[in-house]
Amino acid sequence: MVVIRLSRGGSKARPFFNIVVADKRVRRDGRFIERIGFYNPIAKDTEEGLRVVQDRLTYWTSVGAQVSPTVQRLVKQAAAKAA
């Protein structure tokens, strides 16, 4: 199964997450199919904290990819902020 989830990057105490499309059997920070965005939880007001390529997200969900609960919450936040 293909899943859209977060992949952690950054250093200790300074997390940075990529939103990736990956096979569910692959480890969290391992190989992925495509990177469709990022999430920076410690972004300042002047920095961009969340970016998601909506057309790729729509494509992957249309072909059967499951979205993790955390990514689903972030996408809703991005949509609310954009509106």
mmCIF file of the N, C-alpha and C atoms, coordinates in Angstrom:
data_MODEL
# 
_entry.id   MODEL 
# 
loop_
_atom_site.group_PDB 
_atom_site.id 
_atom_site.type_symbol 
_atom_site.label_atom_id 
_atom_site.label_alt_id 
_atom_site.label_comp_id 
_atom_site.label_asym_id 
_atom_site.label_entity_id 
_atom_site.label_seq_id 
_atom_site.pdbx_PDB_ins_code 
_atom_site.Cartn_x 
_atom_site.Cartn_y 
_atom_site.Cartn_z 
_atom_site.occupancy 
_atom_site.B_iso_or_equiv 
_atom_site.pdbx_formal_charge 
_atom_site.auth_seq_id 
_atom_site.auth_comp_id 
_atom_site.auth_asym_id 
_atom_site.auth_atom_id 
_atom_site.pdbx_PDB_model_num 
ATOM 1   N N  . MET A 1 1  ? 0.835  -1.168 0.000  1.00 0.00 ? 1  MET A N  1 
ATOM 2   C CA . MET A 1 1  ? 0.000  0.000  0.000  1.00 0.00 ? 1  MET A CA 1 
ATOM 3   C C  . MET A 1 1  ? 0.889  1.244  0.000  1.00 0.00 ? 1  MET A C  1 
ATOM 4   N N  . VAL A 1 2  ? 0.425  2.264  -0.679 1.00 0.00 ? 2  VAL A N  1 
ATOM 5   C CA . VAL A 1 2  ? 1.142  3.536  -0.741 1.00 0.00 ? 2  VAL A CA 1 
ATOM 6   C C  . VAL A 1 2  ? 0.513  4.484  0.268  1.00 0.00 ? 2  VAL A C  1 
ATOM 7   N N  . VAL A 1 3  ? 1.355  5.195  1.001  1.00 0.00 ? 3  VAL A N  1 
ATOM 8   C CA . VAL A 1 3  ? 0.874  6.095  2.044  1.00 0.00 ? 3  VAL A CA 1 
ATOM 9   C C  . VAL A 1 3  ? 1.570  7.450  1.914  1.00 0.00 ? 3  VAL A C  1 
ATOM 10  N N  . ILE A 1 4  ? 0.844  8.513  2.255  1.00 0.00 ? 4  ILE A N  1 
ATOM 11  C CA . ILE A 1 4  ? 1.400  9.866  2.278  1.00 0.00 ? 4  ILE A CA 1 
ATOM 12  C C  . ILE A 1 4  ? 1.642  10.188 3.745  1.00 0.00 ? 4  ILE A C  1 
ATOM 13  N N  . ARG A 1 5  ? 2.909  10.407 4.105  1.00 0.00 ? 5  ARG A N  1 
ATOM 14  C CA . ARG A 1 5  ? 3.266  10.594 5.507  1.00 0.00 ? 5  ARG A CA 1 
ATOM 15  C C  . ARG A 1 5  ? 4.423  11.567 5.658  1.00 0.00 ? 5  ARG A C  1 
ATOM 16  N N  . LEU A 1 6  ? 4.796  11.818 6.908  1.00 0.00 ? 6  LEU A N  1 
ATOM 17  C CA . LEU A 1 6  ? 5.919  12.705 7.213  1.00 0.00 ? 6  LEU A CA 1 
ATOM 18  C C  . LEU A 1 6  ? 7.205  11.902 7.321  1.00 0.00 ? 6  LEU A C  1 
ATOM 19  N N  . SER A 1 7  ? 8.287  12.492 6.854  1.00 0.00 ? 7  SER A N  1 
ATOM 20  C CA . SER A 1 7  ? 9.616  11.918 6.983  1.00 0.00 ? 7  SER A CA 1 
ATOM 21  C C  . SER A 1 7  ? 10.469 12.953 7.717  1.00 0.00 ? 7  SER A C  1 
ATOM 22  N N  . ARG A 1 8  ? 11.043 12.576 8.848  1.00 0.00 ? 8  ARG A N  1 
ATOM 23  C CA . ARG A 1 8  ? 11.754 13.535 9.689  1.00 0.00 ? 8  ARG A CA 1 
ATOM 24  C C  . ARG A 1 8  ? 13.145 13.827 9.169  1.00 0.00 ? 8  ARG A C  1 
ATOM 25  N N  . GLY A 1 9  ? 13.498 15.083 9.267  1.00 0.00 ? 9  GLY A N  1 
ATOM 26  C CA . GLY A 1 9  ? 14.844 15.539 8.944  1.00 0.00 ? 9  GLY A CA 1 
ATOM 27  C C  . GLY A 1 9  ? 15.258 16.538 10.009 1.00 0.00 ? 9  GLY A C  1 
ATOM 28  N N  . GLY A 1 10 ? 16.280 17.300 9.725  1.00 0.00 ? 10 GLY A N  1 
ATOM 29  C CA . GLY A 1 10 ? 16.738 18.286 10.693 1.00 0.00 ? 10 GLY A CA 1 
ATOM 30  C C  . GLY A 1 10 ? 17.692 17.672 11.701 1.00 0.00 ? 10 GLY A C  1 
ATOM 31  N N  . SER A 1 11 ? 17.989 18.423 12.724 1.00 0.00 ? 11 SER A N  1 
ATOM 32  C CA . SER A 1 11 ? 18.918 17.948 13.744 1.00 0.00 ? 11 SER A CA 1 
ATOM 33  C C  . SER A 1 11 ? 18.189 17.807 15.075 1.00 0.00 ? 11 SER A C  1 
ATOM 34  N N  . LYS A 1 12 ? 18.923 17.415 16.088 1.00 0.00 ? 12 LYS A N  1 
ATOM 35  C CA . LYS A 1 12 ? 18.331 17.241 17.408 1.00 0.00 ? 12 LYS A CA 1 
ATOM 36  C C  . LYS A 1 12 ? 17.736 18.570 17.883 1.00 0.00 ? 12 LYS A C  1 
ATOM 37  N N  . ALA A 1 13 ? 16.515 18.533 18.358 1.00 0.00 ? 13 ALA A N  1 
ATOM 38  C CA . ALA A 1 13 ? 15.789 19.692 18.875 1.00 0.00 ? 13 ALA A CA 1 
ATOM 39  C C  . ALA A 1 13 ? 15.428 20.714 17.803 1.00 0.00 ? 13 ALA A C  1 
ATOM 40  N N  . ARG A 1 14 ? 15.673 20.422 16.522 1.00 0.00 ? 14 ARG A N  1 
ATOM 41  C CA . ARG A 1 14 ? 15.287 21.317 15.424 1.00 0.00 ? 14 ARG A CA 1 
ATOM 42  C C  . ARG A 1 14 ? 14.675 20.472 14.300 1.00 0.00 ? 14 ARG A C  1 
ATOM 43  N N  . PRO A 1 15 ? 13.456 19.953 14.530 1.00 0.00 ? 15 PRO A N  1 
ATOM 44  C CA . PRO A 1 15 ? 12.856 19.044 13.545 1.00 0.00 ? 15 PRO A CA 1 
ATOM 45  C C  . PRO A 1 15 ? 12.419 19.752 12.267 1.00 0.00 ? 15 PRO A C  1 
ATOM 46  N N  . PHE A 1 16 ? 12.449 19.001 11.184 1.00 0.00 ? 16 PHE A N  1 
ATOM 47  C CA . PHE A 1 16 ? 11.962 19.445 9.884  1.00 0.00 ? 16 PHE A CA 1 
ATOM 48  C C  . PHE A 1 16 ? 11.396 18.206 9.204  1.00 0.00 ? 16 PHE A C  1 
ATOM 49  N N  . PHE A 1 17 ? 10.210 18.323 8.646  1.00 0.00 ? 17 PHE A N  1 
ATOM 50  C CA . PHE A 1 17 ? 9.554  17.155 8.080  1.00 0.00 ? 17 PHE A CA 1 
ATOM 51  C C  . PHE A 1 17 ? 9.271  17.355 6.598  1.00 0.00 ? 17 PHE A C  1 
ATOM 52  N N  . ASN A 1 18 ? 9.558  16.335 5.790  1.00 0.00 ? 18 ASN A N  1 
ATOM 53  C CA . ASN A 1 18 ? 9.144  16.308 4.402  1.00 0.00 ? 18 ASN A CA 1 
ATOM 54  C C  . ASN A 1 18 ? 7.851  15.522 4.316  1.00 0.00 ? 18 ASN A C  1 
ATOM 55  N N  . ILE A 1 19 ? 6.931  15.975 3.487  1.00 0.00 ? 19 ILE A N  1 
ATOM 56  C CA . ILE A 1 19 ? 5.709  15.222 3.233  1.00 0.00 ? 19 ILE A CA 1 
ATOM 57  C C  . ILE A 1 19 ? 5.995  14.383 2.005  1.00 0.00 ? 19 ILE A C  1 
ATOM 58  N N  . VAL A 1 20 ? 5.999  13.061 2.178  1.00 0.00 ? 20 VAL A N  1 
ATOM 59  C CA . VAL A 1 20 ? 6.419  12.157 1.117  1.00 0.00 ? 20 VAL A CA 1 
ATOM 60  C C  . VAL A 1 20 ? 5.358  11.105 0.824  1.00 0.00 ? 20 VAL A C  1 
ATOM 61  N N  . VAL A 1 21 ? 5.431  10.582 -0.400 1.00 0.00 ? 21 VAL A N  1 
ATOM 62  C CA . VAL A 1 21 ? 4.623  9.440  -0.810 1.00 0.00 ? 21 VAL A CA 1 
ATOM 63  C C  . VAL A 1 21 ? 5.562  8.250  -0.764 1.00 0.00 ? 21 VAL A C  1 
ATOM 64  N N  . ALA A 1 22 ? 5.207  7.223  0.014  1.00 0.00 ? 22 ALA A N  1 
ATOM 65  C CA . ALA A 1 22 ? 6.105  6.084  0.201  1.00 0.00 ? 22 ALA A CA 1 
ATOM 66  C C  . ALA A 1 22 ? 5.313  4.798  0.334  1.00 0.00 ? 22 ALA A C  1 
ATOM 67  N N  . ASP A 1 23 ? 6.007  3.700  0.122  1.00 0.00 ? 23 ASP A N  1 
ATOM 68  C CA . ASP A 1 23 ? 5.426  2.383  0.381  1.00 0.00 ? 23 ASP A CA 1 
ATOM 69  C C  . ASP A 1 23 ? 5.316  2.225  1.903  1.00 0.00 ? 23 ASP A C  1 
ATOM 70  N N  . LYS A 1 24 ? 4.217  1.674  2.357  1.00 0.00 ? 24 LYS A N  1 
ATOM 71  C CA . LYS A 1 24 ? 3.984  1.548  3.795  1.00 0.00 ? 24 LYS A CA 1 
ATOM 72  C C  . LYS A 1 24 ? 5.019  0.667  4.484  1.00 0.00 ? 24 LYS A C  1 
ATOM 73  N N  . ARG A 1 25 ? 5.607  -0.275 3.757  1.00 0.00 ? 25 ARG A N  1 
ATOM 74  C CA . ARG A 1 25 ? 6.556  -1.213 4.354  1.00 0.00 ? 25 ARG A CA 1 
ATOM 75  C C  . ARG A 1 25 ? 7.942  -0.619 4.566  1.00 0.00 ? 25 ARG A C  1 
ATOM 76  N N  . VAL A 1 26 ? 8.230  0.524  3.970  1.00 0.00 ? 26 VAL A N  1 
ATOM 77  C CA . VAL A 1 26 ? 9.545  1.167  4.082  1.00 0.00 ? 26 VAL A CA 1 
ATOM 78  C C  . VAL A 1 26 ? 9.590  1.982  5.373  1.00 0.00 ? 26 VAL A C  1 
ATOM 79  N N  . ARG A 1 27 ? 10.753 2.013  6.016  1.00 0.00 ? 27 ARG A N  1 
ATOM 80  C CA . ARG A 1 27 ? 10.874 2.749  7.279  1.00 0.00 ? 27 ARG A CA 1 
ATOM 81  C C  . ARG A 1 27 ? 10.593 4.240  7.093  1.00 0.00 ? 27 ARG A C  1 
ATOM 82  N N  . ARG A 1 28 ? 10.320 4.924  8.176  1.00 0.00 ? 28 ARG A N  1 
ATOM 83  C CA . ARG A 1 28 ? 9.846  6.311  8.159  1.00 0.00 ? 28 ARG A CA 1 
ATOM 84  C C  . ARG A 1 28 ? 10.750 7.253  7.377  1.00 0.00 ? 28 ARG A C  1 
ATOM 85  N N  . ASP A 1 29 ? 12.048 7.189  7.605  1.00 0.00 ? 29 ASP A N  1 
ATOM 86  C CA . ASP A 1 29 ? 12.973 8.117  6.956  1.00 0.00 ? 29 ASP A CA 1 
ATOM 87  C C  . ASP A 1 29 ? 13.703 7.466  5.790  1.00 0.00 ? 29 ASP A C  1 
ATOM 88  N N  . GLY A 1 30 ? 13.190 6.363  5.301  1.00 0.00 ? 30 GLY A N  1 
ATOM 89  C CA . GLY A 1 30 ? 13.856 5.627  4.231  1.00 0.00 ? 30 GLY A CA 1 
ATOM 90  C C  . GLY A 1 30 ? 13.448 6.090  2.848  1.00 0.00 ? 30 GLY A C  1 
ATOM 91  N N  . ARG A 1 31 ? 13.482 5.146  1.919  1.00 0.00 ? 31 ARG A N  1 
ATOM 92  C CA . ARG A 1 31 ? 13.200 5.410  0.517  1.00 0.00 ? 31 ARG A CA 1 
ATOM 93  C C  . ARG A 1 31 ? 11.759 5.879  0.336  1.00 0.00 ? 31 ARG A C  1 
ATOM 94  N N  . PHE A 1 32 ? 11.549 6.829  -0.585 1.00 0.00 ? 32 PHE A N  1 
ATOM 95  C CA . PHE A 1 32 ? 10.205 7.305  -0.868 1.00 0.00 ? 32 PHE A CA 1 
ATOM 96  C C  . PHE A 1 32 ? 10.028 7.448  -2.375 1.00 0.00 ? 32 PHE A C  1 
ATOM 97  N N  . ILE A 1 33 ? 8.775  7.553  -2.807 1.00 0.00 ? 33 ILE A N  1 
ATOM 98  C CA . ILE A 1 33 ? 8.456  7.646  -4.227 1.00 0.00 ? 33 ILE A CA 1 
ATOM 99  C C  . ILE A 1 33 ? 8.554  9.093  -4.701 1.00 0.00 ? 33 ILE A C  1 
ATOM 100 N N  . GLU A 1 34 ? 7.942  10.001 -3.945 1.00 0.00 ? 34 GLU A N  1 
ATOM 101 C CA . GLU A 1 34 ? 7.920  11.407 -4.346 1.00 0.00 ? 34 GLU A CA 1 
ATOM 102 C C  . GLU A 1 34 ? 7.786  12.291 -3.121 1.00 0.00 ? 34 GLU A C  1 
ATOM 103 N N  . ARG A 1 35 ? 8.442  13.446 -3.165 1.00 0.00 ? 35 ARG A N  1 
ATOM 104 C CA . ARG A 1 35 ? 8.312  14.450 -2.105 1.00 0.00 ? 35 ARG A CA 1 
ATOM 105 C C  . ARG A 1 35 ? 7.290  15.469 -2.581 1.00 0.00 ? 35 ARG A C  1 
ATOM 106 N N  . ILE A 1 36 ? 6.224  15.682 -1.810 1.00 0.00 ? 36 ILE A N  1 
ATOM 107 C CA . ILE A 1 36 ? 5.168  16.592 -2.263 1.00 0.00 ? 36 ILE A CA 1 
ATOM 108 C C  . ILE A 1 36 ? 5.018  17.826 -1.374 1.00 0.00 ? 36 ILE A C  1 
ATOM 109 N N  . GLY A 1 37 ? 5.900  18.006 -0.409 1.00 0.00 ? 37 GLY A N  1 
ATOM 110 C CA . GLY A 1 37 ? 5.823  19.194 0.418  1.00 0.00 ? 37 GLY A CA 1 
ATOM 111 C C  . GLY A 1 37 ? 6.729  19.096 1.627  1.00 0.00 ? 37 GLY A C  1 
ATOM 112 N N  . PHE A 1 38 ? 6.579  20.080 2.513  1.00 0.00 ? 38 PHE A N  1 
ATOM 113 C CA . PHE A 1 38 ? 7.355  20.077 3.754  1.00 0.00 ? 38 PHE A CA 1 
ATOM 114 C C  . PHE A 1 38 ? 6.561  20.737 4.861  1.00 0.00 ? 38 PHE A C  1 
ATOM 115 N N  . TYR A 1 39 ? 6.990  20.471 6.100  1.00 0.00 ? 39 TYR A N  1 
ATOM 116 C CA . TYR A 1 39 ? 6.396  21.061 7.293  1.00 0.00 ? 39 TYR A CA 1 
ATOM 117 C C  . TYR A 1 39 ? 7.523  21.416 8.244  1.00 0.00 ? 39 TYR A C  1 
ATOM 118 N N  . ASN A 1 40 ? 7.573  22.683 8.641  1.00 0.00 ? 40 ASN A N  1 
ATOM 119 C CA . ASN A 1 40 ? 8.588  23.155 9.583  1.00 0.00 ? 40 ASN A CA 1 
ATOM 120 C C  . ASN A 1 40 ? 7.864  23.626 10.844 1.00 0.00 ? 40 ASN A C  1 
ATOM 121 N N  . PRO A 1 41 ? 7.811  22.803 11.898 1.00 0.00 ? 41 PRO A N  1 
ATOM 122 C CA . PRO A 1 41 ? 7.045  23.165 13.091 1.00 0.00 ? 41 PRO A CA 1 
ATOM 123 C C  . PRO A 1 41 ? 7.624  24.326 13.888 1.00 0.00 ? 41 PRO A C  1 
ATOM 124 N N  . ILE A 1 42 ? 8.878  24.674 13.677 1.00 0.00 ? 42 ILE A N  1 
ATOM 125 C CA . ILE A 1 42 ? 9.480  25.768 14.440 1.00 0.00 ? 42 ILE A CA 1 
ATOM 126 C C  . ILE A 1 42 ? 9.747  26.989 13.569 1.00 0.00 ? 42 ILE A C  1 
ATOM 127 N N  . ALA A 1 43 ? 8.975  27.139 12.494 1.00 0.00 ? 43 ALA A N  1 
ATOM 128 C CA . ALA A 1 43 ? 9.150  28.279 11.591 1.00 0.00 ? 43 ALA A CA 1 
ATOM 129 C C  . ALA A 1 43 ? 8.740  29.574 12.293 1.00 0.00 ? 43 ALA A C  1 
ATOM 130 N N  . LYS A 1 44 ? 9.484  30.627 12.032 1.00 0.00 ? 44 LYS A N  1 
ATOM 131 C CA . LYS A 1 44 ? 9.147  31.945 12.557 1.00 0.00 ? 44 LYS A CA 1 
ATOM 132 C C  . LYS A 1 44 ? 8.019  32.536 11.707 1.00 0.00 ? 44 LYS A C  1 
ATOM 133 N N  . ASP A 1 45 ? 7.519  33.689 12.103 1.00 0.00 ? 45 ASP A N  1 
ATOM 134 C CA . ASP A 1 45 ? 6.414  34.324 11.377 1.00 0.00 ? 45 ASP A CA 1 
ATOM 135 C C  . ASP A 1 45 ? 6.797  34.703 9.950  1.00 0.00 ? 45 ASP A C  1 
ATOM 136 N N  . THR A 1 46 ? 8.052  35.032 9.726  1.00 0.00 ? 46 THR A N  1 
ATOM 137 C CA . THR A 1 46 ? 8.487  35.446 8.390  1.00 0.00 ? 46 THR A CA 1 
ATOM 138 C C  . THR A 1 46 ? 8.802  34.265 7.481  1.00 0.00 ? 46 THR A C  1 
ATOM 139 N N  . GLU A 1 47 ? 8.965  33.079 8.050  1.00 0.00 ? 47 GLU A N  1 
ATOM 140 C CA . GLU A 1 47 ? 9.309  31.890 7.271  1.00 0.00 ? 47 GLU A CA 1 
ATOM 141 C C  . GLU A 1 47 ? 8.052  31.105 6.914  1.00 0.00 ? 47 GLU A C  1 
ATOM 142 N N  . GLU A 1 48 ? 8.158  30.358 5.829  1.00 0.00 ? 48 GLU A N  1 
ATOM 143 C CA . GLU A 1 48 ? 7.057  29.496 5.420  1.00 0.00 ? 48 GLU A CA 1 
ATOM 144 C C  . GLU A 1 48 ? 7.124  28.204 6.240  1.00 0.00 ? 48 GLU A C  1 
ATOM 145 N N  . GLY A 1 49 ? 6.037  27.864 6.911  1.00 0.00 ? 49 GLY A N  1 
ATOM 146 C CA . GLY A 1 49 ? 6.033  26.704 7.782  1.00 0.00 ? 49 GLY A CA 1 
ATOM 147 C C  . GLY A 1 49 ? 5.486  25.445 7.150  1.00 0.00 ? 49 GLY A C  1 
ATOM 148 N N  . LEU A 1 50 ? 4.671  25.599 6.106  1.00 0.00 ? 50 LEU A N  1 
ATOM 149 C CA . LEU A 1 50 ? 4.025  24.445 5.502  1.00 0.00 ? 50 LEU A CA 1 
ATOM 150 C C  . LEU A 1 50 ? 3.797  24.712 4.023  1.00 0.00 ? 50 LEU A C  1 
ATOM 151 N N  . ARG A 1 51 ? 4.175  23.736 3.199  1.00 0.00 ? 51 ARG A N  1 
ATOM 152 C CA . ARG A 1 51 ? 3.908  23.811 1.764  1.00 0.00 ? 51 ARG A CA 1 
ATOM 153 C C  . ARG A 1 51 ? 3.521  22.420 1.285  1.00 0.00 ? 51 ARG A C  1 
ATOM 154 N N  . VAL A 1 52 ? 2.401  22.350 0.563  1.00 0.00 ? 52 VAL A N  1 
ATOM 155 C CA . VAL A 1 52 ? 1.939  21.098 -0.008 1.00 0.00 ? 52 VAL A CA 1 
ATOM 156 C C  . VAL A 1 52 ? 1.566  21.352 -1.457 1.00 0.00 ? 52 VAL A C  1 
ATOM 157 N N  . VAL A 1 53 ? 2.062  20.531 -2.370 1.00 0.00 ? 53 VAL A N  1 
ATOM 158 C CA . VAL A 1 53 ? 1.703  20.639 -3.782 1.00 0.00 ? 53 VAL A CA 1 
ATOM 159 C C  . VAL A 1 53 ? 0.352  19.937 -3.939 1.00 0.00 ? 53 VAL A C  1 
ATOM 160 N N  . GLN A 1 54 ? -0.722 20.741 -4.013 1.00 0.00 ? 54 GLN A N  1 
ATOM 161 C CA . GLN A 1 54 ? -2.081 20.205 -3.975 1.00 0.00 ? 54 GLN A CA 1 
ATOM 162 C C  . GLN A 1 54 ? -2.409 19.287 -5.144 1.00 0.00 ? 54 GLN A C  1 
ATOM 163 N N  . ASP A 1 55 ? -1.924 19.607 -6.345 1.00 0.00 ? 55 ASP A N  1 
ATOM 164 C CA . ASP A 1 55 ? -2.269 18.758 -7.492 1.00 0.00 ? 55 ASP A CA 1 
ATOM 165 C C  . ASP A 1 55 ? -1.651 17.361 -7.371 1.00 0.00 ? 55 ASP A C  1 
ATOM 166 N N  . ARG A 1 56 ? -0.444 17.263 -6.818 1.00 0.00 ? 56 ARG A N  1 
ATOM 167 C CA . ARG A 1 56 ? 0.171  15.946 -6.611 1.00 0.00 ? 56 ARG A CA 1 
ATOM 168 C C  . ARG A 1 56 ? -0.516 15.189 -5.475 1.00 0.00 ? 56 ARG A C  1 
ATOM 169 N N  . LEU A 1 57 ? -0.935 15.893 -4.438 1.00 0.00 ? 57 LEU A N  1 
ATOM 170 C CA . LEU A 1 57 ? -1.688 15.268 -3.354 1.00 0.00 ? 57 LEU A CA 1 
ATOM 171 C C  . LEU A 1 57 ? -3.004 14.704 -3.887 1.00 0.00 ? 57 LEU A C  1 
ATOM 172 N N  . THR A 1 58 ? -3.687 15.465 -4.707 1.00 0.00 ? 58 THR A N  1 
ATOM 173 C CA . THR A 1 58 ? -4.935 15.010 -5.306 1.00 0.00 ? 58 THR A CA 1 
ATOM 174 C C  . THR A 1 58 ? -4.700 13.803 -6.204 1.00 0.00 ? 58 THR A C  1 
ATOM 175 N N  . TYR A 1 59 ? -3.625 13.843 -6.988 1.00 0.00 ? 59 TYR A N  1 
ATOM 176 C CA . TYR A 1 59 ? -3.317 12.712 -7.866 1.00 0.00 ? 59 TYR A CA 1 
ATOM 177 C C  . TYR A 1 59 ? -3.092 11.434 -7.067 1.00 0.00 ? 59 TYR A C  1 
ATOM 178 N N  . TRP A 1 60 ? -2.248 11.503 -6.041 1.00 0.00 ? 60 TRP A N  1 
ATOM 179 C CA . TRP A 1 60 ? -1.917 10.302 -5.281 1.00 0.00 ? 60 TRP A CA 1 
ATOM 180 C C  . TRP A 1 60 ? -3.114 9.752  -4.528 1.00 0.00 ? 60 TRP A C  1 
ATOM 181 N N  . THR A 1 61 ? -3.969 10.620 -4.000 1.00 0.00 ? 61 THR A N  1 
ATOM 182 C CA . THR A 1 61 ? -5.160 10.117 -3.331 1.00 0.00 ? 61 THR A CA 1 
ATOM 183 C C  . THR A 1 61 ? -6.144 9.520  -4.328 1.00 0.00 ? 61 THR A C  1 
ATOM 184 N N  . SER A 1 62 ? -6.165 10.033 -5.562 1.00 0.00 ? 62 SER A N  1 
ATOM 185 C CA . SER A 1 62 ? -7.073 9.481  -6.580 1.00 0.00 ? 62 SER A CA 1 
ATOM 186 C C  . SER A 1 62 ? -6.645 8.098  -7.044 1.00 0.00 ? 62 SER A C  1 
ATOM 187 N N  . VAL A 1 63 ? -5.361 7.778  -6.963 1.00 0.00 ? 63 VAL A N  1 
ATOM 188 C CA . VAL A 1 63 ? -4.898 6.452  -7.367 1.00 0.00 ? 63 VAL A CA 1 
ATOM 189 C C  . VAL A 1 63 ? -4.803 5.488  -6.181 1.00 0.00 ? 63 VAL A C  1 
ATOM 190 N N  . GLY A 1 64 ? -5.316 5.906  -5.011 1.00 0.00 ? 64 GLY A N  1 
ATOM 191 C CA . GLY A 1 64 ? -5.442 4.983  -3.896 1.00 0.00 ? 64 GLY A CA 1 
ATOM 192 C C  . GLY A 1 64 ? -4.480 5.142  -2.740 1.00 0.00 ? 64 GLY A C  1 
ATOM 193 N N  . ALA A 1 65 ? -3.672 6.182  -2.725 1.00 0.00 ? 65 ALA A N  1 
ATOM 194 C CA . ALA A 1 65 ? -2.746 6.379  -1.603 1.00 0.00 ? 65 ALA A CA 1 
ATOM 195 C C  . ALA A 1 65 ? -3.527 6.814  -0.364 1.00 0.00 ? 65 ALA A C  1 
ATOM 196 N N  . GLN A 1 66 ? -3.154 6.268  0.781  1.00 0.00 ? 66 GLN A N  1 
ATOM 197 C CA . GLN A 1 66 ? -3.783 6.617  2.050  1.00 0.00 ? 66 GLN A CA 1 
ATOM 198 C C  . GLN A 1 66 ? -3.001 7.772  2.684  1.00 0.00 ? 66 GLN A C  1 
ATOM 199 N N  . VAL A 1 67 ? -3.721 8.730  3.241  1.00 0.00 ? 67 VAL A N  1 
ATOM 200 C CA . VAL A 1 67 ? -3.094 9.882  3.889  1.00 0.00 ? 67 VAL A CA 1 
ATOM 201 C C  . VAL A 1 67 ? -3.042 9.613  5.392  1.00 0.00 ? 67 VAL A C  1 
ATOM 202 N N  . SER A 1 68 ? -1.873 9.834  5.999  1.00 0.00 ? 68 SER A N  1 
ATOM 203 C CA . SER A 1 68 ? -1.752 9.629  7.445  1.00 0.00 ? 68 SER A CA 1 
ATOM 204 C C  . SER A 1 68 ? -2.571 10.695 8.170  1.00 0.00 ? 68 SER A C  1 
ATOM 205 N N  . PRO A 1 69 ? -3.014 10.405 9.392  1.00 0.00 ? 69 PRO A N  1 
ATOM 206 C CA . PRO A 1 69 ? -3.820 11.386 10.141 1.00 0.00 ? 69 PRO A CA 1 
ATOM 207 C C  . PRO A 1 69 ? -3.116 12.722 10.349 1.00 0.00 ? 69 PRO A C  1 
ATOM 208 N N  . THR A 1 70 ? -1.818 12.702 10.590 1.00 0.00 ? 70 THR A N  1 
ATOM 209 C CA . THR A 1 70 ? -1.074 13.943 10.805 1.00 0.00 ? 70 THR A CA 1 
ATOM 210 C C  . THR A 1 70 ? -1.029 14.781 9.540  1.00 0.00 ? 70 THR A C  1 
ATOM 211 N N  . VAL A 1 71 ? -0.764 14.150 8.404  1.00 0.00 ? 71 VAL A N  1 
ATOM 212 C CA . VAL A 1 71 ? -0.729 14.884 7.140  1.00 0.00 ? 71 VAL A CA 1 
ATOM 213 C C  . VAL A 1 71 ? -2.117 15.423 6.808  1.00 0.00 ? 71 VAL A C  1 
ATOM 214 N N  . GLN A 1 72 ? -3.153 14.648 7.103  1.00 0.00 ? 72 GLN A N  1 
ATOM 215 C CA . GLN A 1 72 ? -4.518 15.099 6.863  1.00 0.00 ? 72 GLN A CA 1 
ATOM 216 C C  . GLN A 1 72 ? -4.812 16.363 7.671  1.00 0.00 ? 72 GLN A C  1 
ATOM 217 N N  . ARG A 1 73 ? -4.371 16.384 8.916  1.00 0.00 ? 73 ARG A N  1 
ATOM 218 C CA . ARG A 1 73 ? -4.564 17.562 9.770  1.00 0.00 ? 73 ARG A CA 1 
ATOM 219 C C  . ARG A 1 73 ? -3.806 18.767 9.225  1.00 0.00 ? 73 ARG A C  1 
ATOM 220 N N  . LEU A 1 74 ? -2.578 18.563 8.765  1.00 0.00 ? 74 LEU A N  1 
ATOM 221 C CA . LEU A 1 74 ? -1.782 19.653 8.213  1.00 0.00 ? 74 LEU A CA 1 
ATOM 222 C C  . LEU A 1 74 ? -2.390 20.212 6.930  1.00 0.00 ? 74 LEU A C  1 
ATOM 223 N N  . VAL A 1 75 ? -2.927 19.331 6.085  1.00 0.00 ? 75 VAL A N  1 
ATOM 224 C CA . VAL A 1 75 ? -3.553 19.783 4.843  1.00 0.00 ? 75 VAL A CA 1 
ATOM 225 C C  . VAL A 1 75 ? -4.788 20.628 5.147  1.00 0.00 ? 75 VAL A C  1 
ATOM 226 N N  . LYS A 1 76 ? -5.561 20.238 6.151  1.00 0.00 ? 76 LYS A N  1 
ATOM 227 C CA . LYS A 1 76 ? -6.724 21.035 6.547  1.00 0.00 ? 76 LYS A CA 1 
ATOM 228 C C  . LYS A 1 76 ? -6.291 22.398 7.069  1.00 0.00 ? 76 LYS A C  1 
ATOM 229 N N  . GLN A 1 77 ? -5.207 22.436 7.830  1.00 0.00 ? 77 GLN A N  1 
ATOM 230 C CA . GLN A 1 77 ? -4.687 23.712 8.337  1.00 0.00 ? 77 GLN A CA 1 
ATOM 231 C C  . GLN A 1 77 ? -4.245 24.607 7.185  1.00 0.00 ? 77 GLN A C  1 
ATOM 232 N N  . ALA A 1 78 ? -3.588 24.038 6.189  1.00 0.00 ? 78 ALA A N  1 
ATOM 233 C CA . ALA A 1 78 ? -3.119 24.808 5.041  1.00 0.00 ? 78 ALA A CA 1 
ATOM 234 C C  . ALA A 1 78 ? -4.300 25.359 4.253  1.00 0.00 ? 78 ALA A C  1 
ATOM 235 N N  . ALA A 1 79 ? -5.349 24.552 4.097  1.00 0.00 ? 79 ALA A N  1 
ATOM 236 C CA . ALA A 1 79 ? -6.540 25.006 3.372  1.00 0.00 ? 79 ALA A CA 1 
ATOM 237 C C  . ALA A 1 79 ? -7.248 26.110 4.121  1.00 0.00 ? 79 ALA A C  1 
ATOM 238 N N  . ALA A 1 80 ? -7.308 26.014 5.436  1.00 0.00 ? 80 ALA A N  1 
ATOM 239 C CA . ALA A 1 80 ? -7.952 27.055 6.250  1.00 0.00 ? 80 ALA A CA 1 
ATOM 240 C C  . ALA A 1 80 ? -7.158 28.356 6.198  1.00 0.00 ? 80 ALA A C  1 
ATOM 241 N N  . LYS A 1 81 ? -5.846 28.245 6.201  1.00 0.00 ? 81 LYS A N  1 
ATOM 242 C CA . LYS A 1 81 ? -4.993 29.434 6.143  1.00 0.00 ? 81 LYS A CA 1 
ATOM 243 C C  . LYS A 1 81 ? -5.095 30.107 4.771  1.00 0.00 ? 81 LYS A C  1 
ATOM 244 N N  . ALA A 1 82 ? -5.207 29.325 3.715  1.00 0.00 ? 82 ALA A N  1 
ATOM 245 C CA . ALA A 1 82 ? -5.292 29.859 2.348  1.00 0.00 ? 82 ALA A CA 1 
ATOM 246 C C  . ALA A 1 82 ? -6.641 30.536 2.104  1.00 0.00 ? 82 ALA A C  1 
ATOM 247 N N  . ALA A 1 83 ? -7.675 30.061 2.753  1.00 0.00 ? 83 ALA A N  1 
ATOM 248 C CA . ALA A 1 83 ? -9.020 30.615 2.524  1.00 0.00 ? 83 ALA A CA 1 
ATOM 249 C C  . ALA A 1 83 ? -9.265 31.874 3.317  1.00 0.00 ? 83 ALA A C  1 
# 
